[in-house]
Amino acid sequence: MIPTSTSGTAVDFSRAARLLSREARSRGLVVPGFRCPPRVVGVHRTLRRQPNGVVIAVQVRGRPWFVVVADMIEGVVVANELKPPAADRLRTELWAAVAAELPDALTTPRTDVA
């Protein structure tokens, strides 16, 4: 079958969420919760601050997987209210972690959609 989509699956999303949570925790940062899809219709990513933490919701269906991962990474940066150069450094480190542990999710076209 010819690959027709680069969208990630629910399993890909949960693996990326666990990885990014672990990376944030190891740096002493706020560890956000991740969910999909956002409750707000028509948006790709939301961030909700609650007394007990932060929840990042990302639209997965019908979007390129690397864009979903980028939204998740940016959510970690925003949840921690980081500014340059710390924000830039964290983005670089999180992308490196994703590339090292989930390389197929970023480079291999998928035929299934979450």
Contacts in CASP RR format, 6 or more apart in sequence:
PFRMAT RR
TARGET T0000
AUTHOR 0000-0000-0000
METHOD contacts of the structure
MODEL  1
MIPTSTSGTAVDFSRAARLLSREARSRGLVVPGFRCPPRVVGVHRTLRRQ
PNGVVIAVQVRGRPWFVVVADMIEGVVVANELKPPAADRLRTELWAAVAA
ELPDALTTPRTDVA
1 111 0 8 1.000
3 108 0 8 1.000
3 109 0 8 1.000
3 110 0 8 1.000
3 111 0 8 1.000
4 109 0 8 1.000
4 111 0 8 1.000
5 62 0 8 1.000
5 109 0 8 1.000
5 110 0 8 1.000
5 111 0 8 1.000
5 112 0 8 1.000
5 113 0 8 1.000
6 64 0 8 1.000
6 65 0 8 1.000
6 66 0 8 1.000
6 109 0 8 1.000
6 110 0 8 1.000
7 60 0 8 1.000
7 61 0 8 1.000
7 62 0 8 1.000
7 63 0 8 1.000
7 64 0 8 1.000
7 65 0 8 1.000
7 68 0 8 1.000
7 110 0 8 1.000
7 112 0 8 1.000
7 113 0 8 1.000
7 114 0 8 1.000
8 60 0 8 1.000
8 65 0 8 1.000
8 68 0 8 1.000
8 105 0 8 1.000
8 110 0 8 1.000
8 112 0 8 1.000
8 113 0 8 1.000
8 114 0 8 1.000
9 110 0 8 1.000
9 112 0 8 1.000
9 113 0 8 1.000
9 114 0 8 1.000
10 36 0 8 1.000
10 60 0 8 1.000
10 114 0 8 1.000
12 65 0 8 1.000
12 102 0 8 1.000
12 105 0 8 1.000
12 114 0 8 1.000
13 34 0 8 1.000
13 36 0 8 1.000
13 58 0 8 1.000
13 60 0 8 1.000
13 68 0 8 1.000
13 114 0 8 1.000
15 102 0 8 1.000
15 105 0 8 1.000
16 68 0 8 1.000
16 69 0 8 1.000
16 72 0 8 1.000
16 98 0 8 1.000
16 102 0 8 1.000
16 105 0 8 1.000
17 33 0 8 1.000
17 34 0 8 1.000
17 72 0 8 1.000
19 97 0 8 1.000
19 98 0 8 1.000
19 101 0 8 1.000
19 102 0 8 1.000
20 34 0 8 1.000
20 72 0 8 1.000
20 73 0 8 1.000
20 76 0 8 1.000
20 94 0 8 1.000
20 97 0 8 1.000
20 98 0 8 1.000
21 31 0 8 1.000
21 32 0 8 1.000
21 33 0 8 1.000
21 34 0 8 1.000
23 76 0 8 1.000
23 93 0 8 1.000
23 94 0 8 1.000
23 97 0 8 1.000
24 30 0 8 1.000
24 31 0 8 1.000
24 32 0 8 1.000
24 76 0 8 1.000
24 80 0 8 1.000
25 31 0 8 1.000
27 90 0 8 1.000
27 93 0 8 1.000
29 76 0 8 1.000
29 79 0 8 1.000
29 80 0 8 1.000
29 90 0 8 1.000
30 53 0 8 1.000
30 54 0 8 1.000
30 79 0 8 1.000
30 80 0 8 1.000
32 47 0 8 1.000
32 53 0 8 1.000
32 54 0 8 1.000
32 55 0 8 1.000
32 56 0 8 1.000
32 75 0 8 1.000
32 76 0 8 1.000
32 79 0 8 1.000
33 53 0 8 1.000
33 54 0 8 1.000
33 55 0 8 1.000
33 56 0 8 1.000
34 55 0 8 1.000
34 56 0 8 1.000
34 57 0 8 1.000
34 58 0 8 1.000
34 72 0 8 1.000
35 55 0 8 1.000
35 56 0 8 1.000
35 57 0 8 1.000
35 58 0 8 1.000
36 57 0 8 1.000
36 58 0 8 1.000
36 59 0 8 1.000
36 60 0 8 1.000
36 114 0 8 1.000
37 57 0 8 1.000
37 58 0 8 1.000
37 59 0 8 1.000
37 60 0 8 1.000
37 61 0 8 1.000
38 44 0 8 1.000
38 45 0 8 1.000
38 46 0 8 1.000
38 57 0 8 1.000
38 58 0 8 1.000
38 59 0 8 1.000
39 46 0 8 1.000
39 57 0 8 1.000
40 46 0 8 1.000
42 59 0 8 1.000
43 59 0 8 1.000
44 58 0 8 1.000
44 59 0 8 1.000
44 63 0 8 1.000
44 67 0 8 1.000
44 71 0 8 1.000
45 56 0 8 1.000
45 57 0 8 1.000
45 58 0 8 1.000
45 59 0 8 1.000
45 71 0 8 1.000
45 74 0 8 1.000
45 75 0 8 1.000
46 56 0 8 1.000
46 57 0 8 1.000
47 54 0 8 1.000
47 55 0 8 1.000
47 56 0 8 1.000
47 57 0 8 1.000
47 75 0 8 1.000
47 78 0 8 1.000
47 79 0 8 1.000
48 54 0 8 1.000
48 55 0 8 1.000
48 57 0 8 1.000
54 79 0 8 1.000
56 71 0 8 1.000
56 72 0 8 1.000
56 75 0 8 1.000
56 76 0 8 1.000
56 79 0 8 1.000
58 68 0 8 1.000
58 71 0 8 1.000
58 72 0 8 1.000
59 68 0 8 1.000
60 68 0 8 1.000
60 114 0 8 1.000
61 113 0 8 1.000
61 114 0 8 1.000
62 113 0 8 1.000
65 105 0 8 1.000
65 106 0 8 1.000
65 110 0 8 1.000
66 106 0 8 1.000
69 98 0 8 1.000
69 105 0 8 1.000
69 106 0 8 1.000
73 91 0 8 1.000
73 94 0 8 1.000
73 95 0 8 1.000
73 98 0 8 1.000
74 91 0 8 1.000
76 90 0 8 1.000
76 94 0 8 1.000
77 87 0 8 1.000
77 90 0 8 1.000
77 91 0 8 1.000
80 90 0 8 1.000
82 90 0 8 1.000
98 105 0 8 1.000
98 106 0 8 1.000
99 106 0 8 1.000
END
